[in-house]
Amino acid sequence: MSVFVASLKKSGHLDRIYMTLCNVGSRKVSPEDDYGNLGWSIFAPNLSIYGFDADADACDEANADLEYRQVNWNENHIPLALGKSVGEATLYVTKNPMCSSLYLPKESYLQLFNQLPEVASLDFSVEIETTTLDSFCQSEAIEEIDFITLDVQGAELEVLEGASQIVSKSVLAVQAEVWFSEVYVNQPLFAEVDNYLRSQGFTLFTLKAGCRSRARSPITSTANFGQLLWGDAFYLRDLLQEDITTPLKTPEKLFKLACLADMLDFPDFSLQLLEHLTLHYGRNDSSYNFANNIVESLVQLPDLVNQGLDSLPIIKNIRDDITGDWLDLLEGRKSL
């Protein structure tokens, strides 16, 4: 749940940025797959979402739904299979299409776990054309992507390698499905994806695990829900580290990163970024003074209010930048 973007929207700060998301493996199988309905629509109309899926029918269905809803942002789902090169590949279509992959399912391994053979076993294979995200961006004159999310059943590293130009140029956050065991034959595992993203300047912020229990066992633990097989890894650029030098270390990118951190449920990092922008840029450029937004957002948290906002180190640090009603509130001249 975001903490700061609602205040930033109300104050007009979001009006001067444009947020671009790229969703690779964009088949919508649950409400969590619809980024517009997950709160990202707050950036509309300054929002573009590019979805990619090898299944043309899934893309047509998603686009038809967007047309029916008459959304006020730009979103398009494109029937392309992204990889690390332009060429041809085999798509292994599984019993549940959401598990289809450019890698062959490892049938003998699937059989060891509950609920995997029914969805991830091979149904049929088909030859398809692949392209890269860099090629797509070049052909469509897309200059920036801020956030990439990847769910392509083991081919995440290939997609990232085929997006190296746009990633180094603009991407601030990546959410990638990662794998800890070979559910697909010869697929890259977490360590390889992690090494690659770290080499590109990203920091792992958290990992949401996916586990499966062994099919032969009638018992499971209440502490461990089975073997860790996959997860969603969240990477952000930590542009506040002093030893990082990158063209991305600009006030606009820092602000976008603060918004992304808040949307991805890292409000502590978002708050640190907003404080940094206020102290280092906001005193010369009021458009980067987020002191009032910080106070307005924190007063929504009862525990902090009971503790006393004025006692918080971050409030003491930005006190000279707080104005109007929010300063009156802190000094007791106004109540909530």
N, C-alpha and C positions, 0 to 999 in steps of 0.2 A: 504494500500500500504506500503510495507516494505521500510525502509530507509537505514539500515545498512548491511543486509546480502549480497548484491551484492558486496560490498567492501570486506567483510569477505571471500567471495568465491574467489575473485580475488587474495587476499593475501595468500590464502592457509589455512586459519584458519579453514574453514569448513571441510577440508580433515581429520582432526584428531578427529572428533566426528561422531557418528552414531545416526541418528534420527529415532525414531520408533513411528508411529502413530497407533491408534486403533480407527476405525470408526464403532460404533455399531448402526445398522440401516442404512446400507450403500447403500441401493437402490439409484441408480443414476437417479433422475427425472429431474435434471437441471444441467447446467454447474457448478454451485456452489457446487455440490456434488462430483465433481472430484478433489480431493486434489492435484493430480499430475499436473493438469492443472491450479491450483490456485497459483502456484508459489513454492509449496513445492518441486518440482523437482530440485530446486537449490541445495538440499542436496544430490542428486544422484551423484554417485552410492551408497552413504552411507545412504540409506533411505529404510525403510520397512514400508509398510502400510498393516494392517490387517483389512479387512472389514467383518462385520457379518450381516447377514440378514436371517430371517426365510424363505424367499422365495428363493428356490433353483434356479428357473429360472432367477431371478434377479442377483444372484451370477454368474450363468453360462454366462449370457449376459455381465456382467462387466469383467469377466475373458477373455472372447473371444475378447472383445474390447482391453484389455491390450495386448493380444497376437498379435492382428492385428497391433497395434501401435508400437510394439517392444520397450517398454519403457525400460529405463536403470536403473530402480530401482526395488526393490522387492515389489510386490503388489499382494495380494491374497484375494479373497472374499469367505468366508466360510459359507455354509448354516447351520448355527447354531442359535438357539434362546437362547440368554443369559439372565440369571436371577440371583436370589440370592441363588439358590440351584440346585443341580442335581436331576432331576425328571421329572414329567409330568405336563403339564399345558394346558389350553384351549387358542388357538389363535383365536381371534375374527377378522375375515377378513371383511373389510369394502368395500363399493362400489368403492372407490378408494383405492387400496391396500396400498398406502403410509400412510393411517391413521389406518391400522390394529394394534391391540394392544393385550397385555395379559389382558387388562381390557375391560369390556363390555361397548360399547358406551352408553351414557345416552341419549336415543332417545328423551325423552320429553324436555330435555335441549337444544339439538341440534336444535330443531324446533324454538327456540326463535331467532336464528341468521341467517343472510344472509350467504349463500354459505357454510354452514356446513352440512346440511342434505344430500346434493348431494354427498359429499365426505366421510363423517364419519359415515353414517348410516350403520348398520350391514347388510352384505350380507349373510354370513354363518360362522359357527365356526368349528374348527377342533382341535383334540387332538394332541399335539406335545410333543417332549422331549425337556427339557431345560438343560443347563449346566451353568457353571460360567466361567467368564474370568480367575479367578485364576486356575481353573481346566485345561482350555485350555493352559494357559501359562506353567503349570507344565508338561502337556503331550507333549508339543512342545519344552520344554527346553528354553522358552523365559524368559530371566532374567530381561529385562527392557522394559518399555513402557514410553515414555516421554509425550505424549499428547493423551488424550482420548476425543472423541467427541461422544455425545449420542443424538439420535433422535429415541426414541422407544415409543412414544405416551403414556406417563404416567408411564412407567416402568423404568424410569431412575434411581430412587433410588434403585430398586431391583438389577439392573446391578451393581451399585456402591458397594452395600453391598456384592455382589458376587465377587468383585474385590479388596477387602480390603487389601489383601497381596501385590499385585503388585502395588496398589495405594500408600501404605505407603512406599514401597521399592524404587519407582523410579518416579512416575508420578509427573510432574511439572506443568501441565496445564490441565484444563477440560473445555470443552464447552458442556453444557447440555441444551436440551430443557426442560423448566420448565413450570408449569401450575398454574394458579391462581384461576381457577374454575373447578368444577368436570364435565369436558366434558366426562370423562369415570367414571363409577361407582366405588367409593371408591379409586380412584387413589391418590397417594401421591401428595401434592401440593408444591409450591415453598418453603414455610417455612420449610418443612421437608427436602427437598434436600439441602437448604441453611444451615440449622443446621448441617446436616451430613458433608457436605464438609468443613464447618468451623471447626468442631471437628477434621477433618483430616489435618488441617493446611493450608487450602486454604483461599484466600481473594477474594471476589467478586469485579471484576474490572468494569464490565459494564453489562447492560441488554438491549437487543434489543427486543422491544415489538411487539406482534402480537395481533391485535384487530379485533373485528367484530361488526358491527352495528346490531340493533334489526330488525328482519324481518318485524315486523308490522309497522314500521315507514317509511314514504316516505322522511324523512329529516335526515341529519347527520350534525354534526358540522365540521367546517374547523379546529378547534383547537383540538378536540377530535374525533378520527375516530371510535369511538365505545368503547365497553367494553374491557378492558385488559383481555385476556383469557390465553395467553401463551407467551413465549418469549424464546430467547436464552441467557443463562447466561454464562458469561466468568469468570472463576476462575483461578488464578495463585497463586503459592506460593511466598509470599513476603519474600524471604530469606535474605533481607537486614535489617530486623527488628532486633534490638540488643537483644531483649528478646527471640528470637527463637533459640532453640537448636535442631538440627536434623542432622543425618548422611548425609543428602542431601546437607548440606552447605559446598560444596567443590568447588574449582575453576572450575572444569569441569562442574558440575551441574549449577553453576552460569552462565557459558558461554552458556550452552544449554538453560537456562531460558531466557537469553538475546536474543537469536535467536528466541525462541518461542514468546516472547513479541513483537518482531519486526514483525514476520509473522502474529500475531493476531492483528496488528495495534495499539500497545501501544509503540510507539517509545520513548516516554519520559521515560518509565520504562527501556526499552532496553538501552538507553543512560546512565541512572544512573548505571545500572549493568556493562556496559563496562567501565565506569569511575572508578567504585569501583575495578574492576579486574585490571585495569591498575595501580592504585595507591597502591593496597595492595599485588598484586602478580607479576605484570609486571616488576617491577624493579629488581626482582631476577630471573625471568623466562620470557624471551622475547616473548615466545609464548602467554603470557597473557598481552602483551603491545598492546592495541588497539588504542593508541593515533592517529596514522596516519589514521586508519580506520574512527575514529570519524571525523577528519578534512575532509577527502575525501568525506564522506557522507554529512556533513553539507554544503560543498561548492556547493552541488547540489540544495540547497534551496536559491533562489534569495533574499528573504526577510532577511535572516540571513547575506548573503554576503553584502547586502546594509547597514545593521546595523553595519557591521564590525565584523568579526569573532573574532578578537583579543580582542574585548571588552566583549566577553561572559565569565561569571564566570567559566564555565566548561573548556574553552580553557585555561584560566589563570591557572586553577588548574592542568592541564596536560601538560603545556607548556614545561616543562623540559623533557618530554617523547616523544615529537614530533621530528622527524628526517627528513633528506633528503629534497626532493622537497617541502614537506608540510610545513616544517619549513621555507624554503626560501619563500614560498608563504605568510606566515604570516608576515614575516619580510620585505616584499616588494621587495625581490630580484628576484621574479618570479611572473608572472601574470597567471591568469586562461586561 
